[in-house]
Amino acid sequence: LLKDGRVRILLANLTSQNQRVRLACPLFKGPVLARRLDETNAMEAITHPAEFRANPGEILEIADGPLELELLPYAVVRIDNR
């Protein structure tokens, strides 16, 4: 998704196995913000949605190569440029 110079990418693992993702995106330079929804935080998202949404996520650095992520089963990851 591209809006007002901001880039957002949504990734989803629709399988029951961990999936490794390599994302080569020329629109991303430097740090990006990744927010995950998976088995490690789904209960928090359900029971305390305001607190879950207040968590900014994790900052990931994109060097010269692609961004590599491990997605847990049925995980959704949102990646935003900063």
C-alpha positions in Angstrom: 0.0 0.0 0.0 1.3 3.4 -0.9 -0.2 6.7 0.4 1.2 10.1 0.9 4.8 8.8 0.5 4.3 6.1 3.1 4.6 2.5 2.3 2.8 -0.4 4.1 3.2 -4.1 3.3 1.1 -6.8 4.8 2.4 -10.3 5.0 0.4 -13.4 6.1 1.3 -17.0 6.7 -1.8 -19.0 5.9 -0.1 -22.3 6.8 0.3 -24.3 9.9 4.1 -24.2 9.5 6.7 -21.5 10.2 7.5 -19.7 6.9 10.7 -17.7 6.1 10.1 -14.6 4.0 12.6 -12.6 2.0 11.3 -9.2 1.1 13.2 -7.2 -1.4 11.5 -3.8 -1.6 13.3 -0.9 -3.2 10.7 1.5 -1.5 12.2 0.7 1.9 15.5 2.3 2.9 16.8 2.2 6.4 14.7 1.2 9.4 11.1 -0.1 9.1 8.5 -0.7 11.8 7.1 -4.3 12.0 4.0 -5.2 13.9 3.1 -8.9 14.3 -0.1 -10.7 15.2 0.6 -14.3 16.0 0.3 -17.0 18.6 2.6 -15.1 21.0 0.3 -12.1 21.3 -3.1 -13.0 19.9 -4.6 -13.4 23.4 -3.4 -9.9 24.3 -4.9 -8.5 21.1 -8.3 -10.1 22.0 -8.4 -9.3 25.7 -6.6 -5.9 25.7 -7.0 -4.5 22.3 -6.1 -0.9 23.2 -2.9 -1.9 24.8 -2.1 -4.2 21.9 -2.6 -1.3 19.4 -0.5 1.0 21.6 2.5 -1.2 21.2 4.5 0.3 18.3 6.1 -3.0 17.2 9.8 -3.6 16.5 12.2 -1.6 14.5 14.1 -3.6 11.8 17.0 -2.3 9.9 17.1 -3.0 6.1 20.7 -3.0 4.9 21.7 -3.5 1.3 20.0 -6.8 1.0 16.4 -8.0 1.4 14.5 -8.0 4.7 14.2 -11.6 6.1 11.5 -12.5 8.5 10.3 -15.7 10.2 6.5 -15.9 10.3 4.9 -18.2 12.8 1.9 -20.3 11.7 -1.1 -18.1 10.8 0.8 -14.9 11.6 0.1 -11.5 10.1 2.9 -8.9 9.9 2.5 -5.2 9.0 5.6 -3.4 7.8 5.7 0.4 7.6 8.4 2.7 6.5 9.4 5.2 9.1 
